[in-house]
Amino acid sequence: MDIPVSIALIPGDGAGGEVMAEAIPCLEWARSRGREVELLPLPYGAEHFLATGETLSDSAFADLRDGCDAILFGAVGDPRLPDGRHAEEILLRLRQGLDLTVNLRPCRALAPGPGPALDIEVFRENTEGPYCLEGSTEPGRAVDLAIHTEPAVRRLLEAAFQGAAARRRPLTLAHKANVLKHGHGLWLRVFEELRKAHPEVTARAMHADALLCALVQNPGAFGVIAADNYLGDLISDLCAAFIGGMGVAPSISWAPHRPFRCAALAEPVHGSAPDIAGQGRANPVGMILSTALLFRHLGWEPEAGALEVAVSDALANGAKTRDLGGTHSTAAMGKAIRDRLT
Ligand code: GGG
């Protein structure tokens, strides 16, 4: 018998809980097909912090790091906690503490449409850049440090080159090395080295501003885009708009060098959406497609593909939440997708 895969479930805040409720039956469906999986629901988020004072304690982090194989995450962010500290101490700590360098945000047309089929994968570095949380606020002056280290840059770019080679897609590096000479200079140097080592990949580097302009004008011309944490965040959010918005955009982060047992975290791109949370209006597609990415990461390709087909088929047959112009509730959308799983 296989050793069960242990997956921690952290719904987090707001709409995170509602979309997680639609992902859990997909995990149970995989189990019903013989996948050995153990689910570990965990309470971390605003409600837990307000009740206990705990965001993610050192021992809770260590339990996750050493005791599970992957995390399925909803969203963090709560208007009652406007400084966002709990979000940093939970989500950024998991991304950085588990060294989840590679954040993949695929962006594919979900249902057939009139235009050219969109098929972009953004590889975003996930632990460094200006999101390293180092800086200061002084009277009249504020500093956010952006740190880029060669091992993380190299891991991200290696993954992007491998992704581009596997899917025979062109690779574009987004950078601003004309201004950010040190950090993005490092990105350009490593990119150039890997470009020579991967002659099978058509690869080019572009200034991010020119790239964004070209992306809006002709998204079909792009395949894989690699970027640092900040640019990757923004570029992938723009890409999400091409396929229906943040509600449908999935992501998975992983540590290719596997420093710990827990080496992956899948989550929708969207946040906790406090404006619609608790109303059954959140779109579960981003969360369910993130679950599919997790299945693929675990080597469960048949289940990953079936889930993606079920989402496309549900959308193509008119099942849509309000953000896509439909009337389905979160639960009805989740059911429409699950009904297509055999
Ligand atoms: N699943 C991604 C996530 O939770 N990101 C955090 C975030 O964007 N929080 C802001 C918010 O929820 O408004």
Boltz pocket constraint, residues with backbone or C-beta under 6 A from the ligand:
constraints:
  - pocket:
      binder: B
      contacts: [[A, 73], [A, 74], [A, 75], [A, 76], [A, 77], [A, 78], [A, 87], [A, 91], [A, 267], [A, 268], [A, 269], [A, 270], [A, 271], [A, 272], [A, 273], [A, 274]]
      max_distance: 6.0
